[in-house]
Amino acid sequence: MIAGSIFFDVDFPFHDGEDGKKLFVVLGTEKGIVVVAKTTSQPYGKGIDYGCQPNDRFHNFYLPYESCCLKKATWVCLNEFYELKESELLQKRFTGKVNYICDLLLEITRELQNCAILSDDISTQQERIVVGSFVQFVLPTKEYP
């Protein structure tokens, strides 16, 4: 699983023990563990400025409509992180329970990862996995004649 990939899971395992339909974003992968964050399109109590929203009631990263491949304005919830087994995710992909949606641009993915590690709710292990999965990108340079 690649950082910045967005998937839809029909049986996402929420922390309260329930399962349900949910979009999630991969933040990093290491040794078969995938750290992900769920998303929401519900704006309640959240900022609407692009990017990292650490001062909102719940830490999040805002992706306005048309800023990425998603069809709605979306907040990546960075107040809850999930550690999923890569093998189980792959099995769910084969059975059609998890479907690939799209990839965020590398620049957006790195901004999201930087925002995630600022969260008070990320564990030391989760932070290590995210930092170890930082996407690399090269900014375009101006070409000279």
Summary of the structure (lengths in Angstrom):
residues: 145
radius of gyration: 15.2
end to end distance: 40.5
largest distance: 60.5
contacts: 412
relative contact order: 0.24
helix: 21%
strand: 34%
